[in-house]
Amino acid sequence: MNSIDKYLVGLDIGGTKTAIVVGNEKLEIINRYEFSTKPKLGFSDFFARLLNYLSSINHPIDAIGVSVGGPLDAEKGIIYNPPHLGWGTVYLLDEMKKHFECPVKIEHDAKAGAIAEFELGAGRGFRNIIFLTLGTGLGAGIIINGEIYRGSSNMAGEVGHIRIAEDGPEVYGKSGSWESYCSGDGIAKLARYLFPDHFSRRTTAQDISKMALSGDEKSAEVLKKSGRYLGIGLATLFDIFDPDRIILGSLSLRLPDIWLEEAKNTLVKEALDAQAVNKVVKSMLGERIGDYAALITAFKALKEARNGT
């Protein structure tokens, strides 16, 4: 069998949707499936539906890569109650190995995204980059001198947990966290926190985006406030890590320009590096970042198994 005939399966588990990506060692995507994660139904319900989808794949599975939000220990494959999932502690690698004999690798979605951008996207040609997921949650993948930085407990990059303000909506276990101001869930909660009579509990970040584009002033104010705190957080990362680039994920592609403009204006005022604003870019992989992040994780699982690591 030719190496490109090896079938890799990447699982991108998000708080809203889960994607199943089938590809090969050239990182070419052959097929893709998607279903609602529905985290409130619990992990057991989700995992049963996942297995059902995986059983329908008409190819042998030679390696599986899972990209999922943290906090998590990627080496042990344990997720520790990510706020956008709320599943408690899940021994995900052990659960996967009960059903699959092929190599399986679990990776933090931000780290997987950073690796994908580093190898295929906006991080190519640079040695020091930070990738921010900016999806339902907020996490960072940090690459220093060409290597992913994991920290002493394999949990580096949980920037969403940083307290960015003294007050604000509660997300990620504390009010005023960066995730509570600058993630998809956070922006929705921020809107209700600022204007409880204007936004309902069903209002999403996507709704706020549409309302702002339609001229709703309160929605625009929510996005500007979120953007200011995004800029403060970006300045903090630049001052600490001095990266070549900070690459922004999903929300930078979906929200109105006023959000990122406000972030950049704040960054100019806050960062020590006068050129920092020119080093902030949107994901080159765009809406496919999750797919490639998961597929690259599967490829690394296969590679590590071949090398005996």
Phi and psi in degrees as a GROMACS rama.xvg file:
@    title "Ramachandran Plot"
@    xaxis  label "Phi"
@    yaxis  label "Psi"
@TYPE xy
-65.1078  148.83  ASN-2
-59.8922  -31.8526  SER-3
-75.9366  -7.54334  ILE-4
-85.4777  -4.64656  ASP-5
-69.6566  131.468  LYS-6
-99.977  121.605  TYR-7
-105.361  142.781  LEU-8
-122.969  121.473  VAL-9
-106.216  134.548  GLY-10
-114.61  117.458  LEU-11
-105.594  100.072  ASP-12
-95.6262  111.965  ILE-13
-114.541  171.395  GLY-14
-70.0997  -23.3679  GLY-15
-103.436  -48.1606  THR-16
-135.159  159.871  LYS-17
-124.311  129.576  THR-18
-107.703  139.642  ALA-19
-113.191  117.73  ILE-20
-115.219  124.586  VAL-21
-104.122  127.53  VAL-22
-150.305  -170.197  GLY-23
-126.086  -174.372  ASN-24
-72.3667  -12.5357  GLU-25
-84.3348  4.11841  LYS-26
60.8937  33.3983  LEU-27
-90.4134  130.767  GLU-28
-83.8239  120.907  ILE-29
-93.2854  -39.7487  ILE-30
-153.094  162.432  ASN-31
-150.515  136.739  ARG-32
-126.815  155.907  TYR-33
-146.778  140.738  GLU-34
-147.776  160.598  PHE-35
-71.7036  133.076  SER-36
-69.5345  -41.9774  THR-37
50.3467  59.7187  LYS-38
-60.7018  -27.0447  PRO-39
-66.1463  -16.8683  LYS-40
-79.9197  -8.41995  LEU-41
96.6746  163.24  GLY-42
-67.3681  -41.0717  PHE-43
-58.7537  -44.0284  SER-44
-63.4456  -46.0773  ASP-45
-59.8913  -46.9114  PHE-46
-65.9423  -36.2771  PHE-47
-63.7494  -41.3052  ALA-48
-68.6808  -37.3811  ARG-49
-61.5054  -47.5849  LEU-50
-60.8773  -35.9159  LEU-51
-63.7633  -43.5168  ASN-52
-65.6295  -43.3039  TYR-53
-64.2599  -32.3735  LEU-54
-68.8053  -17.8682  SER-55
-88.982  -4.7385  SER-56
-71.0848  127.095  ILE-57
-91.7637  38.3118  ASN-58
-139.525  153.757  HIS-59
-66.1347  146.745  PRO-60
-105.394  114.382  ILE-61
-94.3428  -19.1748  ASP-62
-166.188  149.133  ALA-63
-126.486  133.781  ILE-64
-120.913  133.315  GLY-65
-116.641  122.517  VAL-66
-108.328  119.392  SER-67
-147.314  149.754  VAL-68
-69.0807  153.918  GLY-69
-99.162  -174.338  GLY-70
-74.6957  144.742  PRO-71
-156.387  159.48  LEU-72
-105.367  103.462  ASP-73
-64.8748  -37.1881  ALA-74
-64.2787  -43.1722  GLU-75
-87.5252  -13.4995  LYS-76
71.3795  35.2131  GLY-77
-112.006  129.231  ILE-78
-103.749  138.744  ILE-79
-112.55  76.8925  TYR-80
50.1798  59.2126  ASN-81
-55.4197  136.149  PRO-82
-61.5674  -27.786  PRO-83
-84.0131  -4.90509  HIS-84
-116.394  -43.9806  LEU-85
66.8581  35.804  GLY-86
-94.7373  0.49003  TRP-87
73.3218  -158.806  GLY-88
-82.793  125.74  THR-89
-126.844  125.78  VAL-90
-86.4051  74.5969  TYR-91
-64.6492  -41.7879  LEU-92
-62.4757  -43.3439  LEU-93
-62.4407  -40.7379  ASP-94
-64.398  -41.1356  GLU-95
-66.1247  -39.7264  MET-96
-68.8184  -20.4336  LYS-97
-66.9218  -23.2882  LYS-98
-115.618  -14.0786  HIS-99
-134.812  134.655  PHE-100
-92.0487  -11.4684  GLU-101
-76.7068  165.298  CYS-102
-60.1317  137.7  PRO-103
-130.21  134.631  VAL-104
-131.247  134.292  LYS-105
-105.058  135.291  ILE-106
-139.282  143.335  GLU-107
-60.0386  134.874  HIS-108
-61.6349  -33.4077  ASP-109
-70.218  -40.3834  ALA-110
-67.4668  -41.343  LYS-111
-63.3392  -39.8828  ALA-112
-65.6797  -39.3943  GLY-113
-62.5337  -43.8338  ALA-114
-63.0422  -41.7626  ILE-115
-63.3069  -45.0612  ALA-116
-67.8304  -35.4086  GLU-117
-64.6284  -39.6829  PHE-118
-92.8667  -29.31  GLU-119
-125.25  -16.1958  LEU-120
-124.725  -133.626  GLY-121
-70.5505  -9.76585  ALA-122
-95.482  -2.02444  GLY-123
-63.173  133.373  ARG-124
89.7897  -0.971933  GLY-125
-116.336  155.73  PHE-126
-103.683  -24.2828  ARG-127
-129.783  107.709  ASN-128
-135.965  159.195  ILE-129
-128.711  131.156  ILE-130
-111.439  129.277  PHE-131
-108.026  125.261  LEU-132
-62.2312  -48.8988  THR-133
48.0375  53.5839  LEU-134
-118.023  -133.967  GLY-135
-57.2441  -39.4806  THR-136
-116.036  -167.251  GLY-137
-142.457  117.396  LEU-138
-141.409  166.722  GLY-139
-125.556  137.802  ALA-140
-105.85  123.201  GLY-141
-114.519  122.207  ILE-142
-114.091  121.615  ILE-143
-119.46  125.046  ILE-144
51.6607  38.9381  ASN-145
82.7355  1.78294  GLY-146
-122.229  140.221  GLU-147
-65.3109  134.303  ILE-148
-95.8177  123.937  TYR-149
-109.105  -24.617  ARG-150
83.7175  176.678  GLY-151
-70.3778  -25.7111  SER-152
-113.707  13.2368  SER-153
66.1603  23.8787  ASN-154
-127.079  19.6277  MET-155
-64.0668  146.707  ALA-156
104.852  4.90185  GLY-157
-80.5004  60.1571  GLU-158
-68.5582  -21.6265  VAL-159
-62.8866  -20.5095  GLY-160
-84.9149  -11.8677  HIS-161
-61.3025  135.534  ILE-162
-78.9723  118.186  ARG-163
-103.964  -16.3661  ILE-164
-149.891  159.524  ALA-165
-73.7377  -24.757  GLU-166
-139.916  -177.994  ASP-167
134.151  179.358  GLY-168
-65.7749  157.148  PRO-169
-94.9425  116.404  GLU-170
-141.6  144.675  VAL-171
61.84  36.2425  TYR-172
83.2287  1.49677  GLY-173
-154.984  148.062  LYS-174
-78.7396  144.429  SER-175
82.0605  12.3164  GLY-176
-72.3532  158.498  SER-177
-60.9935  -36.3158  TRP-178
-64.9776  -30.3998  GLU-179
-72.7717  -15.7648  SER-180
-106.141  -25.8095  TYR-181
-129.971  12.3195  CYS-182
-105.228  171.49  SER-183
-60.2619  -50.439  GLY-184
-61.6378  -41.0958  ASP-185
-63.1155  -44.3221  GLY-186
-62.4851  -40.3442  ILE-187
-62.474  -43.0108  ALA-188
-71.7255  -34.2717  LYS-189
-62.4202  -40.5572  LEU-190
-59.8972  -44.721  ALA-191
-70.7617  -31.3672  ARG-192
-67.2368  -41.6746  TYR-193
-79.9772  -39.925  LEU-194
-134.871  71.79  PHE-195
-61.3745  -25.0108  PRO-196
-87.0858  -9.48337  ASP-197
-102.804  -29.3316  HIS-198
-119.113  137.727  PHE-199
-90.8451  171.284  SER-200
-67.4581  -16.5731  ARG-201
-89.5572  -8.30879  ARG-202
-66.3101  130.499  THR-203
-108.983  169.288  THR-204
-60.5094  -35.1251  ALA-205
-64.2401  -40.9491  GLN-206
-61.6607  -44.2977  ASP-207
-62.8473  -38.7258  ILE-208
-60.6838  -47.9698  SER-209
-64.1833  -40.8377  LYS-210
-65.6172  -39.2673  MET-211
-64.6429  -41.8255  ALA-212
-66.2138  -23.9136  LEU-213
-88.3057  1.24722  SER-214
101.272  7.45049  GLY-215
-71.7654  115.104  ASP-216
-67.0078  -37.1818  GLU-217
-67.4368  -37.2551  LYS-218
-64.8981  -41.6858  SER-219
-63.6112  -37.6836  ALA-220
-65.8384  -38.2534  GLU-221
-61.5534  -46.0466  VAL-222
-67.052  -36.2332  LEU-223
-67.2174  -40.3844  LYS-224
-65.3181  -44.1143  LYS-225
-60.1207  -42.7635  SER-226
-61.7923  -39.1109  GLY-227
-62.1478  -41.7946  ARG-228
-73.6847  -28.242  TYR-229
-62.5375  -43.4326  LEU-230
-62.855  -40.2354  GLY-231
-62.1308  -44.4875  ILE-232
-65.2659  -40.5779  GLY-233
-61.1185  -42.8964  LEU-234
-60.7147  -39.7317  ALA-235
-60.7708  -44.7676  THR-236
-65.6784  -40.3366  LEU-237
-63.5354  -42.8699  PHE-238
-66.7691  -32.4943  ASP-239
-83.8487  -45.5893  ILE-240
-104.1  -20.2144  PHE-241
49.6099  54.2378  ASP-242
-75.9142  160.241  PRO-243
-68.8283  -34.7883  ASP-244
-152.168  147.566  ARG-245
-114.994  123.144  ILE-246
-105.198  127.54  ILE-247
-98.8465  135.941  LEU-248
-86.2001  -148.972  GLY-249
-48.3508  -50.1653  SER-250
-61.3931  -29.5198  LEU-251
-66.0207  -21.0915  SER-252
-92.004  -17.7885  LEU-253
-109.108  -28.6692  ARG-254
-85.5805  156.887  LEU-255
-58.9905  158.149  PRO-256
-59.8502  -26.8654  ASP-257
-59.8602  -29.0454  ILE-258
-65.403  -52.6214  TRP-259
-73.3659  -33.651  LEU-260
-60.7463  -43.6871  GLU-261
-63.999  -40.3669  GLU-262
-61.7752  -44.1071  ALA-263
-68.7532  -38.5707  LYS-264
-61.8966  -39.9531  ASN-265
-69.6745  -40.374  THR-266
-58.5141  -42.4345  LEU-267
-58.2107  -38.9664  VAL-268
-76.5924  -30.6719  LYS-269
-96.4644  -32.5957  GLU-270
-82.1653  146.074  ALA-271
-69.4489  -39.2498  LEU-272
-75.3285  114.015  ASP-273
-65.3568  -20.7492  ALA-274
-96.4792  3.84925  GLN-275
-56.3792  -40.2208  ALA-276
-61.0375  -28.1699  VAL-277
-80.6775  -6.68755  ASN-278
-102.674  6.31148  LYS-279
-98.6228  120.683  VAL-280
-134.282  157.64  VAL-281
-81.8099  156.655  LYS-282
-56.01  129.888  SER-283
-75.6738  -26.0085  MET-284
-81.5659  -10.237  LEU-285
58.6057  -137.775  GLY-286
-70.1039  -9.13925  GLU-287
-92.9426  3.25647  ARG-288
-55.3975  -42.799  ILE-289
-64.2354  -37.9996  GLY-290
-63.5139  -48.8419  ASP-291
-71.0838  -33.4102  TYR-292
-61.502  -44.4278  ALA-293
-68.2477  -40.9438  ALA-294
-67.085  -40.4563  LEU-295
-63.6563  -36.005  ILE-296
-63.3848  -40.4316  THR-297
-64.7161  -40.9449  ALA-298
-61.3798  -41.276  PHE-299
-67.6881  -33.0147  LYS-300
-62.4441  -43.7326  ALA-301
-66.0267  -43.4508  LEU-302
-63.6073  -42.9506  LYS-303
-65.5841  -37.3332  GLU-304
-65.612  -38.794  ALA-305
-66.6843  -36.6761  ARG-306
-85.0314  -5.5301  ASN-307
72.4324  26.1182  GLY-308
